[in-house]
Amino acid sequence: MADATPAPAPKKLTKKELRILERQKAAAVATEPKLTDTYGEKPLIQSQERPGNVYKAIKDLNPEMQGESFWVRGHLQAVRAKSKIAFITLREQTATIQAILHESDKVSRPMIKFAAGVSKESVVDVFVTLSTPDSPVLSTTQKDVELNIEKFFVISKALPELPFQVEDAARPDALVKAEGSTYVNVGLETRLNTRPLDLRTPANQCIMRIQAAVGLLFREFLVERNFVEIHTPKLVGGASESGANCFMLKYFDQDAALAQSPQTYKQMACAVAGLERVFEIGPVFRAENSNTHRHMCEFVGLDMEMTIKEHYHEVLEVFSDLFIYIFDGLKERYSKELAIINEQHPFEPLKYSKPSLIISFEEGVKMLKEAGATQGPEDDLSTENEKWLGRLVKAKYDTDFYILDKFPLAVRPFYTMPDPNDKRWSNSYDMMIRGEEIVSGAQRVHDPNVLMQRMDELGVPQESMRSYIDSFRLGALPHGGGGIGLERVVMLYLGLGNIRKASMFPRDPKRLFP
């Protein structure tokens, strides 16, 4: 039997005909309205209507929802498009998902072209039907589901050229730093200059959640133990403690300062007003020109003050239990966030003992000297020796967190209670994570005469602190406490290496914006 006659080959278009066809296609796209029933740029949302659309969070989607239709809002992280299909990655907080635009009776080719031209990081609304892919989607956090887009609207356009791409900023440290790496390294200064964009990375989203978690756990623990949350003034007359390191300003016709600590007020609330157990979470201001990895000019202080019956170690016991509660809570309740951070910024899990290890300052000095360090018996620890001691403690006691007790009186503030048996020492302590201080505290002086004597010894003017001194003439309860630096705890717990990474909008001597 003879073969069938083959169909004639399609006529090849001339260059002129191709140009005409391209112009016709371009004209067709140009005449497409900017906003249709199925795609386009939505007018500015000014709460002009409330149609009751059902939105689902990307993190909550699962295969059991196959066939369901709903709206999703997210950032457009990536788009790959051909003429008839586009693959889009949508991101909402830390969750990502693949969404598909496929030419059909509901999806036109101009709609696909429109979506392909939307700039990365724009906020979009998509009406979708959920389906399950033939094989897992490896490039997104949602691997077992995908979205088929039926409507695509831009809610807020991002700039076509961003200072950096979120994908670059989210890449694991090891990949960026690897020898011969061709990946873009987004530096810390670049990140901080456009911090809102930097905060979109999954790791930074989770760092902010861990920061919030530390504050939450701090509050939970203390409220459960009958502590009262207080709010002390941040505008103070003169300096809040010693007059040094304060941001001074005019308060109408008086001199004032931003509080560098809630110290005097929390003492008066606890020991004089009789609240007995108080805490505060609030801003702290330090005019220190310290451009280091662990100092900021404004940070969040977690302050606690409590009365004691017999011994200041009653306070240490509360602090020990507090940090164990925080560390346990982070591990048990925020494991997902910690895992996401660890993917980009790997860190060793924090080791801590129950109860917390307490060693004396003298023992710490002895350990340093035996290791070959230069350390005076009554000198404060340098940053280098602080870290060195942390390594020695870890090697000997297998803990990253410990309490260093009985500091020399000469290196502590005027309100620190002297040791009753040896005036060289004091009833004071620091708490350390990975060899760096996160808490400074002490039993406080609650006798006005002893307080004034200590102020004279240290050259602290009394006049601007007269109301504080006089309050102790009203009868004061023995008490002690301490202050925790929130961002420093987060930095050290997560091994971030720089406190600015643990602050939403850090303030250091060189940074006042954004």
MODA-V59060 format. One record per backbone hydrogen bond with DSSP energy under -0.5 kcal/mol. CO is the residue of the C=O (numbers start at 1). NH is the residue of the N-H. If there is no record, write none. Layout:
CO;NH, CO;NH
//
This chain:
14;18, 15;19, 16;20, 17;21, 18;22, 19;23, 20;24, 21;25, 22;26, 23;27, 24;28, 25;29, 26;30, 27;31, 28;32, 29;32, 34;41, 38;152, 39;36, 40;42, 40;154, 44;46, 53;55, 54;71, 57;60, 58;61, 62;65, 63;66, 65;68, 68;130, 70;128, 71;56, 72;126, 74;124, 75;77, 75;91, 76;121, 78;89, 80;87, 84;103, 85;82, 86;88, 86;101, 87;80, 88;90, 88;99, 89;77, 89;78, 90;97, 91;75, 92;95, 95;92, 96;142, 97;90, 98;147, 99;88, 100;102, 100;149, 101;86, 106;108, 107;104, 108;112, 109;113, 110;114, 111;115, 112;116, 113;117, 114;117, 115;118, 119;122, 122;76, 122;124, 123;155, 123;156, 124;74, 125;153, 126;72, 126;128, 127;150, 127;151, 128;70, 129;148, 130;67, 131;146, 136;138, 137;140, 141;143, 143;137, 146;131, 147;100, 147;149, 148;129, 151;127, 152;40, 153;125, 153;155, 154;42, 156;123, 160;162, 165;169, 166;170, 168;171, 172;175, 172;176, 173;177, 174;178, 178;181, 184;186, 185;187, 187;191, 188;192, 189;193, 190;194, 191;194, 192;195, 194;197, 194;198, 195;199, 197;200, 198;201, 201;205, 202;206, 203;207, 204;208, 205;209, 206;210, 207;211, 208;212, 209;213, 210;214, 211;215, 212;216, 213;217, 214;218, 215;219, 216;220, 217;221, 218;222, 219;223, 220;224, 221;225, 222;225, 222;227, 223;226, 228;279, 234;236, 234;259, 236;238, 236;257, 245;287, 246;248, 247;258, 249;256, 250;252, 251;253, 251;254, 254;251, 255;238, 256;249, 257;236, 259;285, 262;266, 263;267, 264;268, 265;269, 266;270, 267;271, 267;272, 268;272, 268;273, 269;275, 270;276, 271;477, 275;277, 276;307, 277;228, 278;305, 279;230, 280;282, 280;303, 282;301, 284;299, 286;288, 287;289, 288;290, 289;291, 290;292, 293;499, 297;286, 298;507, 299;284, 299;301, 300;486, 301;282, 301;303, 302;484, 303;280, 304;482, 305;278, 306;480, 311;314, 312;315, 312;316, 313;317, 314;318, 315;319, 316;320, 317;321, 318;322, 319;323, 320;324, 321;325, 322;326, 323;327, 324;328, 325;329, 326;330, 327;331, 328;332, 329;333, 330;334, 334;338, 335;339, 336;340, 337;341, 338;342, 339;343, 340;344, 341;344, 341;345, 344;173, 344;346, 351;400, 351;401, 357;403, 359;405, 360;364, 361;365, 362;366, 363;367, 364;368, 365;369, 366;370, 367;371, 368;373, 369;372, 373;375, 376;379, 382;386, 383;387, 384;388, 385;389, 386;390, 387;391, 388;392, 389;393, 390;394, 391;395, 392;396, 393;397, 393;398, 394;398, 400;434, 400;435, 401;357, 402;432, 403;359, 403;405, 404;430, 405;361, 407;426, 408;411, 409;412, 413;416, 415;445, 417;427, 422;425, 424;409, 424;410, 425;419, 426;428, 427;443, 428;406, 428;407, 429;441, 430;404, 431;438, 431;439, 432;402, 433;436, 436;433, 438;485, 439;431, 440;483, 441;429, 442;481, 443;417, 446;448, 447;451, 448;452, 449;453, 450;454, 451;455, 452;456, 453;457, 454;458, 455;459, 455;460, 456;459, 459;461, 462;465, 463;466, 465;469, 466;470, 467;471, 468;472, 469;472, 470;473, 471;474, 472;475, 478;308, 479;444, 480;306, 481;442, 482;304, 483;440, 484;302, 484;486, 485;489, 486;490, 487;491, 488;492, 489;493, 490;494, 491;495, 491;496, 498;501, 499;502, 500;503, 506;508, 507;297, 507;298, 508;511, 511;508
//
